[in-house]
Amino acid sequence: MQAKQAVGIDLPLKVLVWLDETGVTWLAYNDPRWIARRHGLDPESAAHATDMAVRLDALAHAAIAP
């Protein structure tokens, strides 16, 4: 948000988890790299977004692992 205040519309990052009518659990979130592109962040901020995306992806995969 320090680079571009408008990015605050997409922060804080959120994760949505829900159970559908068939009993399948779903997990969804906005990729931080997409947020960086959406707001035209500078390369340094975009690099931080990439790091966040990698960590969030690992967390999501760990959460859904059997």
N, C-alpha and C positions, 0 to 999 in steps of 0.2 A: 504494500500500500504506500510505501514511501516513494517508490518510483513513479507510480501513477495512482492517484487517489481513487479513481473510478473503479479500480480492481476490487475495491471494498464491496462492491455489489455481489461479488462471487466469493467473498470470505465471511466467516471462516469456512474452511472446507467442511463439507458434510458427506456422510455416508448414509445411504438409505438401505435398510434391510427389511424385506417383507416375505411373507409366506403366501404363496398363491393358493388358489382353490384346490389344486391337486396335491398340495403338501410340499411343493418344491420351494426351497428358500432361495431368494434372489438378493444380490448385493449390487448397488450401483453408486457411482460418484462421478463428478466432473474431473477429467484428467487435468492436473495442474498445467501441463504443457499446452492444452487447449485454452485454458484461462490466460496464459501468458501470450499466446498468439492473438486471442480475442482482443486483448488490451494493448497489443503492440509493445510489449515490454522490451527493454534493452537486452543485449546478449547476456550480460552478467545476471540479471534478474531471471531471464529465461533458463540459464544454467541451474539456478536454484530451483526453479519449477521442475526441471528434469530430475533433479535429485529427489525432490518431494514425490514425484510421480513414481519413481522406481521404488521408493520406500512404501508408498501407499499401495502399489501393486503387490508387493511382497506381503504386506499386512493382509490385504484382501484375499490373496491366495491361501495364506495360512488360516484365515478365518473360515474358509469354505472347504478346507481339506478334511477328508474323512478321518 
